[in-house]
């Protein structure tokens, strides 16, 4: 049987209207994004993982908790 590849994509927008920059707000001492990254990296179903954001600070947090291979800087208009 052929093995499938599954890409997990975590969109992390910096300009949220309700709670700006919520992805890097602390929850129990860690950024909210760190919990999502930790869970995604532990998944046995995902073979690849990407965090997509227009915000460099969010991408820095993603790098700290998920590694360099998960970052995708997108233009602000997207």
C-alpha positions in Angstrom: 0.0 0.0 0.0 1.3 3.5 -0.9 2.0 5.8 2.0 0.2 9.1 1.9 1.6 12.5 2.8 -0.5 14.9 4.9 0.3 18.6 5.2 -1.0 20.4 8.3 -1.4 24.2 7.8 -1.7 26.5 10.8 -2.8 30.0 9.7 -1.8 32.5 12.3 -3.0 36.0 11.5 -1.5 38.9 13.4 -4.3 41.3 12.8 -7.3 39.7 14.5 -10.1 42.1 15.0 -11.5 40.7 18.3 -8.2 39.9 20.1 -5.2 41.4 18.3 -2.1 39.2 18.1 -3.9 36.5 20.1 -1.6 33.8 18.7 1.2 35.1 20.8 -0.8 36.0 23.9 0.3 34.0 26.9 -1.9 31.2 28.3 -0.6 29.5 31.4 2.8 31.0 30.7 3.2 30.0 27.0 2.0 31.6 23.8 -1.3 30.2 22.5 0.4 29.2 19.2 2.8 26.9 21.1 -0.1 24.6 22.2 -1.3 24.2 18.6 2.2 23.5 17.3 3.0 21.0 20.1 -0.2 19.1 19.3 0.3 19.2 15.6 3.9 17.9 15.9 2.8 15.0 18.0 0.1 14.0 15.5 0.7 10.6 13.9 -1.3 11.6 10.9 0.6 14.7 9.8 3.8 14.2 7.7 4.5 17.9 7.2 3.5 21.1 9.0 3.5 24.8 8.1 2.7 27.9 10.0 1.6 30.7 7.7 1.6 34.3 8.9 2.2 37.8 7.7 3.6 38.7 11.2 7.3 38.3 11.8 6.8 38.1 15.6 4.3 35.2 15.3 6.7 33.4 12.9 9.5 33.9 15.5 7.3 32.2 18.2 6.5 29.4 15.7 10.2 28.9 15.0 10.9 28.7 18.8 8.2 26.1 19.4 8.0 24.3 16.0 11.3 24.7 14.2 12.4 26.5 11.1 10.9 24.0 8.7 7.4 25.1 9.5 7.5 28.8 8.6 5.8 30.5 5.6 5.8 34.3 5.5 2.9 35.5 3.4 2.1 39.0 2.1 -0.1 41.2 4.4 -2.8 41.4 1.7 -3.4 37.7 1.9 
